[in-house]
Amino acid sequence: MMPKTAAIFHAPVSAYPTAVQTITSSSSALEPILLTVEEAAKLYRLGRTKMYALVAAGIVPSILLGRCRRIPLAGLRRWAEEQGAA
């Protein structure tokens, strides 16, 4: 059994902000430059599969870093403005 004082140092995973929460938070000065496909999908309230399809078709700009696909936030915003969503 863990001592009661140890509970002070543990927080549920949901207590830590995600990149999407950081982007949408008006109080935060930091924004990520690159998003994962999943983060971009959550940000624009699209399904993960739909966002991957948009990336694969070249509709949403993305870059490949090794084996990791990332979406530049600036490119994502520009794409959204072109679509009339922003």
N, C-alpha and C positions, 0 to 999 in steps of 0.2 A: 504494500500500500504506500502511495506517495504521501509525503508530508503536505499539510495544507498550505504551507508557504510556497511550495513549488507551483501551485496553481496560478500564482500571480504572473509567472513568466510564460504561461501558455495561453494562447488565444486561438479560437477556432479559425480555420483557413478563411472562412467568409469575412473575418474581421480585417484581413489584409486587402488593400485596394488592388484591383486589377488594372490593366492598361486601359480598358474601356472606361472604367470608372474615373481614371485619371483624365482621360480625354473629355469626358462630359462634365467633370467637376469644375465649376466656375472659380472655386477657391484655390485650385492648384495651378502653379505657374509652370509646371513641367508637363510637357506632352511628348509622347514617344514619336520618333521620326519614322520608324517602321513598325507596321502591325503584322501580326500573323493573319492568315486568312480567316481563322475563327474569330479573332478580335474585330476585324473589319466587318465580318458578317453580323456580329452582335451589335456593333456600333450603328449599322444601317438597318438593323432588324430584318436581316435576310437569313435564310437557312445556310448552313455550312456548305451543303452540296451546290446550292445556287451560286454562292460566291466563288467556289472552286470552278464552276462552269463559266462564269464571267471572266475569271482570270485565264482559264485555259483558252477561251475564245479570243483573248487579247483585248477585251472590252474594258476591263479594269486593269490599270497599269500595275505591274509587279516586277520584282527582281528576284534573281536566284542567287543565294549566298551558300555556296556548297550545295547541299541537298535541301536547304531550307528556303521556302518561298516566302517572301515578305512583300507587303504592299506599302509603298510610301504614303504617308498621311496626306502630304500635299497633293499628290496625284489622285488620291481617293477623293479628296475634297473638290478638286478640279473636275473630276468625272461626275460627281454628284451635282455640281453647279451646271454642267452641260446638260444633265438630265432634268434640271429644274427642281431638284429635290432640296437644295440648300437655300 
